[in-house]
Structures are given as structure tokens and as C-alpha cells.
Amino acid sequence: MGVKRIGLTGGIGSGKSTVAALWVELGVTLVDTDAIARTLTLPGGAALPAIAAKFGADMIGVDGALDRVRMRERVFHDPAARRQLEAILHPLIGIQARTEADAAQGPVIFDVPLLVESGHWRERVERVLVVDCEESTQVERVMRRSGWTREAVEAVIRQQATREQRRAAADAIIYNDGGVTIAQLRLQVQALAELWLK
């Protein structure tokens, strides 16, 4: 019997979304917890009343969505605030992720940036796949894609699990550093699919 639930994780800028898309090419259903979190904080999102109650109405922008820049600034510098935000978001994300997975036909891959940090995702999946690269590569990719400063990217990396912690939690690792091509990533994903989904 093949694997039905795969957890995919990796640090910011590791190329996790690219690897997720390659699983989708193979017919695996993607449940993207970052996308769920964004939906929960859009205008009318289910998380907004609790966020406004906990952090103040000024955390909601004029467009009715979470002011992500302001919230990011707040939680970067205040670990207690980050835990409060996670306490609001994580249960809602978990409910929606389960709903999407239950509706899927066939295997599911959960894209979970904080899979290792969360502590409870490991028991929800049968395999953990980590996308790994050098920290310098992460920094360069995020600066190029998002226009963040080096300091901002490094601050996020410091708040995430270390490479060593993620690798220790992995059933398999895809190494996605500078010279790796999409074709090479695709071959790695196909090899894992052969192994896990049969």
C-alpha cells in the first residue's frame, strides 16, 4: 500500500514551492498551508476577528485584510506575540488542511513551512520530505524574489528550525542548491514517487 500523506518542508528560499509543483505534475494533491493562512487573513477571513481582538483593529488594513507588513514587524521582535498569532492561526489552518486532504482523490502532499517547529504535523503524515540548500542560497533567493534586505531574510532564517533540525526530521532530502536544474529536481521527485506511492 502506497503512502497517502507526505509532509513537505524547508527553510525560506529553499525552493519548496517548486518541488511542491513537481509533485502536482505527478497527480498528487497539494495542500498549501501558507495559502490557507493567507486566505484566513484576507477580507472576511475567519482569523481576522480574533486577530483584531488580540492585537488591535489597526492590524487590519484599510482593504479589510491583515496588514501583513505591520504584523510581521510585530511578531519578529516579540516572541510572545508570535505565539499568540500562531495560537489563532494554526488550529484554523489545521481544520482547513484536513478538509482539503479529505476531499482529495489519492495521495496528498502538505506544504508546511513550520512542519518541524510545530511538533504536531509529524503525526499527521507518513513521510517527511525536506528541501535543503545552503543558507547563503536562501538569502540570495529571497532578496532577489521579495526585495527584502539581507538582515530581514537572516532574521526569518534564525526564527525557523535549523538545517540540522530539519534534516534530522526527514525521511528524504532533496538538495536544491545553486546549480540544480528543474530537470534534476523533477528526477529526484519522480524517484521518490516511485518509492513512496507504489
Contacts in CASP RR format, 6 or more apart in sequence:
PFRMAT RR
TARGET T0000
AUTHOR 0000-0000-0000
METHOD contacts of the structure
MODEL  1
MGVKRIGLTGGIGSGKSTVAALWVELGVTLVDTDAIARTLTLPGGAALPA
IAAKFGADMIGVDGALDRVRMRERVFHDPAARRQLEAILHPLIGIQARTE
ADAAQGPVIFDVPLLVESGHWRERVERVLVVDCEESTQVERVMRRSGWTR
EAVEAVIRQQATREQRRAAADAIIYNDGGVTIAQLRLQVQALAELWLK
2 107 0 8 1.000
2 196 0 8 1.000
2 197 0 8 1.000
2 198 0 8 1.000
3 107 0 8 1.000
3 126 0 8 1.000
3 127 0 8 1.000
3 196 0 8 1.000
3 197 0 8 1.000
4 106 0 8 1.000
4 107 0 8 1.000
4 108 0 8 1.000
4 126 0 8 1.000
5 101 0 8 1.000
5 107 0 8 1.000
5 108 0 8 1.000
5 110 0 8 1.000
5 124 0 8 1.000
5 125 0 8 1.000
5 126 0 8 1.000
5 127 0 8 1.000
6 23 0 8 1.000
6 28 0 8 1.000
6 107 0 8 1.000
6 108 0 8 1.000
6 109 0 8 1.000
6 110 0 8 1.000
6 125 0 8 1.000
6 126 0 8 1.000
6 127 0 8 1.000
6 128 0 8 1.000
6 129 0 8 1.000
6 196 0 8 1.000
7 109 0 8 1.000
7 110 0 8 1.000
7 111 0 8 1.000
7 112 0 8 1.000
7 115 0 8 1.000
7 121 0 8 1.000
7 125 0 8 1.000
7 127 0 8 1.000
7 128 0 8 1.000
7 129 0 8 1.000
8 16 0 8 1.000
8 19 0 8 1.000
8 20 0 8 1.000
8 23 0 8 1.000
8 109 0 8 1.000
8 110 0 8 1.000
8 111 0 8 1.000
8 112 0 8 1.000
8 115 0 8 1.000
8 129 0 8 1.000
8 131 0 8 1.000
9 16 0 8 1.000
9 111 0 8 1.000
9 112 0 8 1.000
9 113 0 8 1.000
9 114 0 8 1.000
9 115 0 8 1.000
9 116 0 8 1.000
9 128 0 8 1.000
9 129 0 8 1.000
9 130 0 8 1.000
9 131 0 8 1.000
9 166 0 8 1.000
9 169 0 8 1.000
10 16 0 8 1.000
10 113 0 8 1.000
10 115 0 8 1.000
10 130 0 8 1.000
10 131 0 8 1.000
10 132 0 8 1.000
10 166 0 8 1.000
11 113 0 8 1.000
11 131 0 8 1.000
11 138 0 8 1.000
11 157 0 8 1.000
11 160 0 8 1.000
11 161 0 8 1.000
11 166 0 8 1.000
12 113 0 8 1.000
12 138 0 8 1.000
12 142 0 8 1.000
12 153 0 8 1.000
12 156 0 8 1.000
12 157 0 8 1.000
12 160 0 8 1.000
13 133 0 8 1.000
13 137 0 8 1.000
13 138 0 8 1.000
13 141 0 8 1.000
13 142 0 8 1.000
13 145 0 8 1.000
14 131 0 8 1.000
14 132 0 8 1.000
14 133 0 8 1.000
14 138 0 8 1.000
14 176 0 8 1.000
15 131 0 8 1.000
15 133 0 8 1.000
15 141 0 8 1.000
15 176 0 8 1.000
16 111 0 8 1.000
16 113 0 8 1.000
16 131 0 8 1.000
17 111 0 8 1.000
18 176 0 8 1.000
18 182 0 8 1.000
18 185 0 8 1.000
19 129 0 8 1.000
19 131 0 8 1.000
19 174 0 8 1.000
19 176 0 8 1.000
19 185 0 8 1.000
19 189 0 8 1.000
20 30 0 8 1.000
20 32 0 8 1.000
20 109 0 8 1.000
20 111 0 8 1.000
21 30 0 8 1.000
22 182 0 8 1.000
22 185 0 8 1.000
22 186 0 8 1.000
22 189 0 8 1.000
23 30 0 8 1.000
23 109 0 8 1.000
23 189 0 8 1.000
23 193 0 8 1.000
24 30 0 8 1.000
24 109 0 8 1.000
25 186 0 8 1.000
26 189 0 8 1.000
26 190 0 8 1.000
26 193 0 8 1.000
26 197 0 8 1.000
28 106 0 8 1.000
28 107 0 8 1.000
28 108 0 8 1.000
28 109 0 8 1.000
28 193 0 8 1.000
28 197 0 8 1.000
29 100 0 8 1.000
29 101 0 8 1.000
29 104 0 8 1.000
29 105 0 8 1.000
29 106 0 8 1.000
29 107 0 8 1.000
29 108 0 8 1.000
29 109 0 8 1.000
30 108 0 8 1.000
30 109 0 8 1.000
30 111 0 8 1.000
31 97 0 8 1.000
31 100 0 8 1.000
31 101 0 8 1.000
31 104 0 8 1.000
31 108 0 8 1.000
31 109 0 8 1.000
31 110 0 8 1.000
31 111 0 8 1.000
32 111 0 8 1.000
33 93 0 8 1.000
33 94 0 8 1.000
33 97 0 8 1.000
33 110 0 8 1.000
33 111 0 8 1.000
33 112 0 8 1.000
33 113 0 8 1.000
34 111 0 8 1.000
34 113 0 8 1.000
36 92 0 8 1.000
36 93 0 8 1.000
36 94 0 8 1.000
36 96 0 8 1.000
36 97 0 8 1.000
36 100 0 8 1.000
37 89 0 8 1.000
37 93 0 8 1.000
39 45 0 8 1.000
39 96 0 8 1.000
40 46 0 8 1.000
40 47 0 8 1.000
40 48 0 8 1.000
40 89 0 8 1.000
40 92 0 8 1.000
40 93 0 8 1.000
40 96 0 8 1.000
41 47 0 8 1.000
41 48 0 8 1.000
41 51 0 8 1.000
41 65 0 8 1.000
41 66 0 8 1.000
41 68 0 8 1.000
41 89 0 8 1.000
42 65 0 8 1.000
42 66 0 8 1.000
43 63 0 8 1.000
43 64 0 8 1.000
43 65 0 8 1.000
44 64 0 8 1.000
46 92 0 8 1.000
47 66 0 8 1.000
47 88 0 8 1.000
47 89 0 8 1.000
47 92 0 8 1.000
48 60 0 8 1.000
48 64 0 8 1.000
48 65 0 8 1.000
48 66 0 8 1.000
50 88 0 8 1.000
51 59 0 8 1.000
51 60 0 8 1.000
51 66 0 8 1.000
51 71 0 8 1.000
51 85 0 8 1.000
51 88 0 8 1.000
52 59 0 8 1.000
52 60 0 8 1.000
54 84 0 8 1.000
54 85 0 8 1.000
54 88 0 8 1.000
55 71 0 8 1.000
55 74 0 8 1.000
55 81 0 8 1.000
55 84 0 8 1.000
55 85 0 8 1.000
58 67 0 8 1.000
58 70 0 8 1.000
59 66 0 8 1.000
59 67 0 8 1.000
59 70 0 8 1.000
59 71 0 8 1.000
59 74 0 8 1.000
60 66 0 8 1.000
60 67 0 8 1.000
61 67 0 8 1.000
71 85 0 8 1.000
74 81 0 8 1.000
75 81 0 8 1.000
75 82 0 8 1.000
75 85 0 8 1.000
76 82 0 8 1.000
76 155 0 8 1.000
76 156 0 8 1.000
76 159 0 8 1.000
82 159 0 8 1.000
90 118 0 8 1.000
97 110 0 8 1.000
100 108 0 8 1.000
101 108 0 8 1.000
101 110 0 8 1.000
107 197 0 8 1.000
109 129 0 8 1.000
110 121 0 8 1.000
110 124 0 8 1.000
110 125 0 8 1.000
112 118 0 8 1.000
112 121 0 8 1.000
113 160 0 8 1.000
114 160 0 8 1.000
114 161 0 8 1.000
115 121 0 8 1.000
115 122 0 8 1.000
115 128 0 8 1.000
115 169 0 8 1.000
116 161 0 8 1.000
116 165 0 8 1.000
116 166 0 8 1.000
116 169 0 8 1.000
117 160 0 8 1.000
117 161 0 8 1.000
122 128 0 8 1.000
122 169 0 8 1.000
127 171 0 8 1.000
127 172 0 8 1.000
127 196 0 8 1.000
128 169 0 8 1.000
128 170 0 8 1.000
128 171 0 8 1.000
128 172 0 8 1.000
129 170 0 8 1.000
129 171 0 8 1.000
129 172 0 8 1.000
129 173 0 8 1.000
129 174 0 8 1.000
129 192 0 8 1.000
130 166 0 8 1.000
130 167 0 8 1.000
130 169 0 8 1.000
130 170 0 8 1.000
130 172 0 8 1.000
130 173 0 8 1.000
130 174 0 8 1.000
131 173 0 8 1.000
131 174 0 8 1.000
131 176 0 8 1.000
132 163 0 8 1.000
132 166 0 8 1.000
132 167 0 8 1.000
132 173 0 8 1.000
132 174 0 8 1.000
132 175 0 8 1.000
132 176 0 8 1.000
133 175 0 8 1.000
133 176 0 8 1.000
133 177 0 8 1.000
133 178 0 8 1.000
134 177 0 8 1.000
135 157 0 8 1.000
135 163 0 8 1.000
137 177 0 8 1.000
137 178 0 8 1.000
138 153 0 8 1.000
138 157 0 8 1.000
139 150 0 8 1.000
139 153 0 8 1.000
139 154 0 8 1.000
139 157 0 8 1.000
142 148 0 8 1.000
142 153 0 8 1.000
142 156 0 8 1.000
143 149 0 8 1.000
143 150 0 8 1.000
143 153 0 8 1.000
161 169 0 8 1.000
167 173 0 8 1.000
172 192 0 8 1.000
174 185 0 8 1.000
174 188 0 8 1.000
174 189 0 8 1.000
174 192 0 8 1.000
176 185 0 8 1.000
END
